[in-house]
Amino acid sequence: MDFEAAFTAQLEELKAQGDYRIFANLGRHAGQFPQARNHGQDGSGQDEVTVWCSNDYLGMGQHPAVMCAMQDAVVECGAGAGGTRNISGTNHYHLKLEAELADLHGKEAALLFTSGYVSNWAALSTLGARLPGAVILSDAFNHASMIEGIRHSKADKLIWKHNDHEDLDRQLATLDPTRPKIVAFESVYSMDGDIAPIAEICDVADAHGAMTYLDEVHAVGMYGPSGGGIAQRDGVADRITLIEGTLAKAFGCFGGYISGSAALCDFIRSFASGFIFTTALPPAVAAAALTAVQHLKQSRTEREAQKHQVQRLRAKLDAKGIPHLPNPSHIIPVMINDSVKCRIIADILMSDYGIYVQPINYPTVPKGTERLRFTPGPLHSDADIDHLVGALSDLWSRCALSRVAA
């Protein structure tokens, strides 16, 4: 077989469909987020751009206290962890961070992973594989990491309609009451920005004796009085069996985690291959994340400023008739609904206006629902928002895109 030809043919097909991804070559300026330098595809560019699609939602990745904590820990501990958690890799900062995360969610324990993807994959695959006869009931819009974990577990799977607790109830009612049942869902769904009815889902799960598995990666740090997520905001965190989160979004660092009972976390620690055989987070990363979690537990300044800028951007888009999905979260999807146009508009925004936003195409979203996903934060200025909306309005006219009535 001509492997190179096979690779090339499929890549060309992806390009023709408008779904080929091109990564921007950016250099971030510490202390100047959301500004960055666009080096261009050949590395020779020097253009300044404003980043509008970062998941560093609150700019904590460049917070002085977070950067200082990382620098101090590098001097103290060195660069790497030195091994898996089981073989010389566990550091005091790992244990302190796990205790802080358990406290954040009101749980007995927490367990760190190398990413949010790995924490979902490892936890769900372990639960499904090691609970005899388990059935996992997965929301239809769950993230790829959850889907992969469920698939790898080889447990029986049922998919319930997105955010539809009545459909979940119907499907649970068809199962043998004695079988272990796991209801897996997210709080904030990152592409549409909608939020799950957690209390209603818990009511259904409780009625059928099911455990609840909640992915809060796009909510931790963002919602609740101390940044514990939507479950904390809604006062239902105690009803969730396992809360999964990330350190790489609102906390501005890297890594993932689960939190729950001491027995649950020890169970995952002891049996999950994605934990056992993976080198631990560098201590400096854990120290930085610890500082970020502690800061956002005490400070609401970043969250309040972020909410204000989200509201301002939505109002400006409405005034210009730029279509965006209505939702109660911090995520603003501006709908293009065409993969090729989505890529072209993103390229023009970068080259002509100094605005960086990555087009969101298939397979991240279904074909025909392509979009630009904006995540305004507390460090975006009013002038940044005005420039963005003006650029989008220009392009809507140039590309003859439909507007909505103001």
C-alpha positions in Angstrom: 0.0 0.0 0.0 1.2 3.5 -0.8 0.7 5.0 2.7 1.8 8.5 1.8 -0.7 8.6 -1.0 -3.4 7.5 1.4 -2.5 10.2 3.9 -2.4 12.9 1.2 -5.7 11.9 -0.4 -7.6 12.1 2.9 -6.0 15.4 3.8 -6.9 16.9 0.4 -10.5 15.7 0.9 -10.5 17.4 4.3 -9.2 20.7 2.7 -11.8 20.5 -0.1 -14.6 20.3 2.5 -13.3 23.3 4.4 -12.6 21.2 7.5 -8.8 21.2 7.4 -7.3 22.9 10.5 -4.6 25.5 10.3 -3.0 26.5 13.5 -2.0 30.1 14.2 1.7 30.7 15.0 1.2 32.9 18.0 3.5 34.3 20.7 1.7 35.4 23.8 3.0 38.4 25.8 3.1 37.8 29.5 1.0 40.4 31.2 -0.5 41.7 28.0 -3.2 39.0 27.4 -5.3 39.0 25.2 -2.7 40.6 22.9 -0.3 38.3 21.1 2.1 38.3 18.2 1.2 36.5 15.0 4.4 35.0 13.6 2.7 33.7 10.5 3.0 30.3 8.9 6.6 30.8 8.0 7.6 32.3 11.3 8.5 35.7 9.9 5.4 37.7 10.8 5.3 40.4 13.4 1.7 41.4 13.4 -0.1 42.1 16.7 -3.4 40.4 17.2 -6.2 40.2 19.8 -7.0 36.6 20.9 -10.8 36.0 21.0 -11.0 32.3 21.3 -8.9 31.4 24.4 -10.2 29.0 27.0 -8.0 30.9 29.5 -11.4 32.5 30.3 -10.2 34.8 33.1 -6.6 35.5 32.1 -5.3 33.5 35.1 -2.5 32.0 32.9 -0.8 35.4 33.1 -1.8 36.4 36.6 1.3 37.7 38.5 0.7 35.5 41.5 0.2 32.4 39.4 3.3 33.0 37.3 5.3 33.7 40.5 4.1 30.4 42.1 5.3 28.5 39.0 8.6 30.2 38.9 9.2 29.6 42.6 8.3 26.0 42.3 10.7 25.5 39.4 13.5 26.8 41.5 12.5 24.7 44.4 11.6 21.4 42.6 13.0 21.5 39.1 11.2 21.2 35.8 9.6 17.7 35.7 7.8 15.4 38.2 10.4 12.6 37.7 7.9 9.8 37.1 4.4 8.5 37.5 2.6 9.2 40.8 3.3 5.5 41.7 7.0 5.7 40.9 8.7 8.8 42.5 6.3 11.3 40.8 4.1 12.4 43.7 5.1 15.8 45.0 3.8 17.8 48.0 2.2 20.3 45.6 0.1 17.5 44.1 -1.3 16.6 47.5 -1.9 20.2 48.4 -3.7 20.9 45.1 -5.9 17.8 45.5 -6.9 18.9 49.0 -7.8 22.3 47.6 -9.9 20.9 44.8 -11.7 18.5 47.1 -12.6 21.5 49.3 -13.6 23.6 46.3 -16.3 21.0 45.4 -17.2 20.0 49.0 -15.9 16.5 48.5 -13.7 14.2 50.6 -11.0 13.8 48.0 -9.7 14.7 44.5 -7.3 13.1 42.1 -5.1 14.8 39.5 -4.6 13.8 35.9 -2.4 15.2 33.1 -5.4 16.7 31.3 -9.2 17.0 31.4 -9.4 14.7 28.4 -7.4 12.0 30.3 -9.4 12.4 33.5 -12.7 11.8 31.7 -11.3 9.0 29.6 -9.7 7.3 32.6 -12.5 7.7 35.1 -15.3 6.7 32.9 -13.5 3.8 31.4 -12.5 2.5 34.8 -16.0 2.9 36.3 -17.7 1.2 33.4 -15.2 -1.7 33.2 -14.9 -2.5 36.9 -18.6 -2.2 38.0 -20.0 -5.6 36.9 -23.0 -5.1 34.5 -22.7 -1.3 34.5 -24.8 0.8 32.1 -23.6 4.3 31.3 -26.2 6.8 30.2 -24.6 9.6 28.2 -26.0 12.9 27.2 -26.1 13.2 23.4 -23.8 16.2 23.3 -21.1 14.9 25.7 -17.4 15.7 24.9 -15.2 13.3 22.9 -13.2 12.5 26.0 -16.3 11.1 27.7 -17.4 9.2 24.6 -13.9 7.6 24.3 -13.9 6.7 28.0 -17.3 5.0 27.7 -16.3 3.2 24.5 -13.1 1.9 26.1 -15.0 0.7 29.2 -16.9 -1.8 27.0 -19.9 -1.2 29.3 -23.4 -1.0 27.9 -24.3 2.5 26.8 -27.5 4.5 26.3 -27.6 7.9 24.8 -30.3 10.3 26.1 -31.5 13.5 24.4 -29.4 16.5 25.2 -30.4 18.1 28.5 -33.7 16.2 28.5 -34.2 14.7 32.0 -37.5 13.3 31.0 -35.9 11.2 28.3 -33.3 10.1 30.8 -36.0 9.0 33.1 -37.7 7.0 30.4 -34.4 5.2 29.5 -33.5 4.5 33.1 -36.9 3.0 33.7 -36.2 0.3 31.0 -33.2 -1.0 33.0 -33.0 -3.7 35.6 -33.1 -1.9 38.9 -30.2 -4.0 40.3 -27.7 -3.0 37.5 -25.1 -0.3 38.3 -26.1 2.9 36.4 -23.9 5.9 35.7 -25.5 9.1 34.4 -22.8 11.1 32.6 -23.3 14.7 31.5 -21.7 18.2 31.4 -22.7 21.4 33.1 -21.7 24.0 30.4 -21.6 22.6 26.9 -18.7 24.4 25.2 -19.9 24.7 21.6 -23.5 26.0 22.2 -22.9 27.4 25.6 -26.1 25.9 27.1 -26.3 24.7 30.7 -27.6 21.4 32.0 -30.6 21.3 34.4 -28.5 19.6 37.1 -31.1 19.4 39.9 -33.7 17.8 37.6 -31.1 15.3 36.3 -30.1 14.5 39.9 -33.8 13.9 40.8 -34.1 11.4 38.0 -30.8 9.7 38.9 -31.7 9.4 42.6 -35.1 7.9 41.7 -33.4 5.1 39.8 -30.4 4.6 42.2 -27.9 5.9 39.6 -24.6 7.6 40.3 -24.0 11.0 38.7 -20.9 11.9 36.7 -20.6 15.7 36.0 -18.0 17.3 33.7 -17.5 20.9 34.9 -14.5 21.8 32.8 -16.1 24.9 31.2 -17.6 26.0 34.6 -14.9 25.6 37.3 -13.5 29.0 38.3 -16.4 30.7 36.4 -19.5 30.0 38.4 -20.5 29.7 42.0 -19.5 31.9 45.0 -16.0 30.4 45.1 -15.6 29.1 41.5 -16.9 25.6 42.2 -18.9 25.5 39.0 -22.6 25.3 38.1 -23.3 22.6 40.7 -21.9 24.9 43.3 -23.9 27.9 41.9 -27.1 25.8 42.0 -26.4 24.4 45.4 -26.4 20.8 44.2 -22.7 19.8 44.3 -23.5 17.4 47.3 -25.8 15.5 45.0 -23.2 14.7 42.4 -21.2 11.5 42.9 -18.2 12.5 40.8 -17.3 16.0 39.6 -14.6 16.3 36.9 -12.8 19.5 36.1 -9.8 21.0 34.4 -7.0 23.3 35.5 -6.4 24.5 31.9 -9.3 26.8 31.3 -10.5 29.3 33.9 -7.6 28.4 36.2 -5.2 29.2 33.4 -2.8 26.2 33.9 -2.7 22.6 32.8 -4.2 19.3 34.0 -7.4 17.7 34.9 -9.0 16.1 38.0 -11.9 14.3 39.5 -13.4 14.9 43.0 -15.7 12.7 45.0 -15.7 10.4 48.0 -12.4 9.1 49.4 -13.3 5.6 48.3 -14.2 6.7 44.8 -11.0 8.6 44.2 -8.9 5.8 45.7 -10.8 3.3 43.4 -9.9 5.4 40.3 -6.3 5.9 41.6 -5.8 2.2 42.0 -7.4 0.9 38.8 -7.2 3.6 36.1 -4.5 2.9 33.6 -4.7 6.6 32.5 -3.5 7.5 36.0 -1.2 4.6 36.8 1.0 4.7 33.7 1.2 8.5 33.1 4.0 10.8 34.3 2.7 13.2 36.9 2.1 16.9 36.4 5.2 18.9 36.9 5.3 20.3 40.5 5.5 23.8 39.1 2.3 23.4 37.2 0.6 22.0 40.3 1.9 25.0 42.4 0.6 27.5 39.8 -2.8 25.8 39.6 -3.0 25.7 43.4 -2.5 29.5 43.5 -5.1 30.0 40.8 -7.7 27.9 42.6 -7.0 29.7 45.9 -7.2 33.1 44.3 -10.5 32.5 42.5 -12.0 31.0 45.7 -11.5 34.4 47.3 -11.9 36.9 44.4 -15.0 37.6 42.4 -13.4 40.5 40.5 -12.4 38.4 37.5 -15.8 36.7 37.2 -17.8 39.9 37.5 -15.7 41.7 34.9 -16.0 38.8 32.6 -19.8 38.7 32.9 -19.9 42.4 32.1 -17.9 42.0 28.9 -20.0 39.0 27.8 -23.1 41.1 28.2 -21.5 44.0 26.3 -20.4 41.9 23.4 -23.9 40.3 23.1 -25.6 43.7 23.1 -23.2 45.1 20.4 -23.8 42.0 18.2 -27.5 42.3 18.6 -27.3 46.0 17.6 -25.6 45.0 14.3 -27.8 42.0 13.6 -24.9 39.5 13.9 -26.5 36.1 14.6 -25.3 34.4 17.8 -26.7 31.5 19.8 -28.6 32.7 22.9 -27.4 31.0 26.0 -26.9 31.7 29.7 -23.1 31.1 29.7 -19.9 33.0 28.9 -19.6 31.3 25.4 -20.8 33.3 22.4 -21.1 31.2 19.2 -21.5 33.4 16.1 -23.1 31.3 13.5 -21.8 31.0 9.9 -23.3 27.6 9.0 -20.8 27.0 6.2 -17.4 25.4 6.6 -15.6 27.2 3.8 -17.1 30.7 4.7 -16.2 30.1 8.3 -12.6 29.5 7.4 -12.4 32.5 5.0 -14.0 34.9 7.5 -11.6 33.7 10.3 -8.6 34.3 7.9 -9.8 37.8 6.9 -10.3 38.7 10.6 -6.7 37.7 11.3 -5.1 39.3 8.2 -7.1 42.5 7.9 -8.3 43.3 11.4 -5.8 41.7 13.7 -8.5 39.5 15.3 -7.7 35.8 16.0 -10.7 33.4 16.3 -10.4 29.8 15.3 -13.2 28.5 13.0 -15.2 25.7 14.6 -16.0 23.1 12.0 -16.8 19.4 11.8 -16.2 17.1 13.6 -16.3 19.5 16.6 -19.8 20.6 15.6 -22.2 19.0 13.1 -21.9 19.9 9.4 -24.0 22.9 8.6 -23.6 24.5 12.1 -20.1 25.9 11.6 -19.3 28.9 13.8 -16.9 31.4 15.3 -16.7 30.8 19.1 -15.9 34.0 21.0 -14.9 33.9 24.7 -14.8 37.5 26.0 -12.9 37.9 29.2 -12.1 40.5 31.9 -9.0 41.6 30.0 -10.8 42.4 26.8 -11.3 46.2 26.7 -14.4 48.0 25.5 -12.3 49.1 22.6 -11.4 45.5 21.8 -15.2 44.7 21.7 -16.0 47.7 19.5 -13.2 46.7 17.0 -14.4 43.1 16.9 -18.1 44.0 16.3 -17.1 46.6 13.7 -15.0 44.0 11.8 -17.8 41.4 11.9 -20.3 44.0 10.6 -18.0 44.8 7.7 -17.5 41.2 6.8 -21.3 40.5 7.1 -21.7 43.1 4.4 -18.8 42.1 2.2 -19.8 38.4 2.3 -23.5 39.1 1.9 -24.4 37.1 5.1 -27.8 37.3 6.6 -28.4 39.6 9.6 -31.1 39.3 12.2 -33.5 42.0 13.2 -32.3 44.1 16.1 
